[in-house]
C-alpha cells in the first residue's frame, strides 16, 4: 500500500511565488536577494500555519542557489532546482542549512553548540543558514549566550528565527533582527488554494464547502489543508460537498439562520421556537447558535450597502442569499435584533436556564418587526401632522 502524504507536506511551497497570501514578505525577500541587501538575522513572526518556516526554508535555498532564475521578470528571483545546492536541499542533505527546534533545544549548552558550528565556513556554497523554529522557547540564559553571535556573525552566516509569540523574545534579540510580520491568510486566498489542490488531486469540490473549510481554519493554511484531508477521507471518494463538510465539522448550516430570520420578519414565533428546538436536537450548543445569529445579523447589515458587501467572506452563492434577505429586512430591525442577540450572548453563561434564556431572546426578536413597523407608522403620522400645522400657519 502506498504511503499517504498529507496535503500540508505534499503541496508545501518550494518557491516564493507559490507562497499563499504573504506577498509583502516574499517581495521584500526577493528584492533583498536581488540587491544583495541580506541582513545577518531575520525574525519571522505570526500565527501558526501561515508560512513562517516555509519562507525560511525557501530563503535558505534561494540565497545558496548557484543559478538563480528570473521567472516573471528581472525582479522575480527564484531557485533553479537544478544546481548541486538546490538538489541537496530538496533531498534534505545540505550541509549548509541547519534547522534547530528551540522547543526541545532551549538550553545554554544547545546554543553554545550552535555558536561552535558557526565558526566553520561552508565547504561549498556562499552561506551557512541557521533556522531556529519556536525561538521564543529559548531560556533567558540561552538568549544571552546567543546575543554576541547574532549581532556580529561571520559574513557567511545567516540566522532565520521563527516564532508565534514575538512578545516573549527579549528586546536585545529583537533589536538585532530584521523583523517580518506574517498576516493571517484571507479566506478567499485559502479557498482558491484548496480549489487548485482539489484539481491536482482530481477531486470535485463545491465552492461553498471550500469556503467553509477556509473560514474554519481561521487564517491558518496548514489547518485548512488538514481539514481538507479530513473531509476527503470522510467523503470516501473524489467529491467534497457542502453537506459532507458541515456534517463532519459539526457546523450549523447557513440555511437555519436564513429560515429563522424569515420567520422573525413574519412575526412567526412558533416557527422560530421549533427551528431552535430542531437545532438543539441535532446536538448544537445554544451559545454557539446565538453567536451565529449575531454574525448573521451583522452580515445582513453589511449587505445593506453595496460598498461594504466585500466584507462578507462567503461564496458568491451565499452572498446573493444575504443580499436578498437584506433587502427584505429594515436596518432598524437588524440593529435592534443585534442588540437583543448580543445581550443574550453576554448573559448566557450566567443564566440558570440557558435554553429559556435563548428562547426568551427569540420571542423578543419575533415581535421586533411589528414594533419597528408600528414605530415607523407613528413617526410618519407625526411628521405628516407637523407638516399640516406648518401649512395652516
Buried (B, 14 or more C-beta within 10 A) or exposed (E): EEEEEEBBEEBBBBBBBBBBBBEEBBEBBBEBBBEEEBBBBBBBBBBEBBBBBBBBBBBBBBBBBBEBBEEEEEEBBBBBBEBBBBEBBEEEEBEBBBBBBBEEBBBBEBBBEBBEEBEEEBEEBBBBBBBBBBBBBBBEEBBBBBBEBBBEBBEBBBBBBBBBEBEEBEEEBBEBBBBBEBBBBBBBBBBBBBEEBBEEBEBEBBBBBBBBBBBBBBBBBBBBBBBBBBBBEBBEEEBBBBEBBBBBBEBBBBEBBBBBBBBBBEBBBEBBBEBBEEBBEEEBBBBEBBBBBBEBBBBBBBBBEEEEBEEBBBBEEBBEBBBEBBEEBBEBBBEBBBBBBBEBBEEBEEBEEBEEBBBBBBBBBBEBBEBBBEEEEEEEEEEEEEEEEEEEE
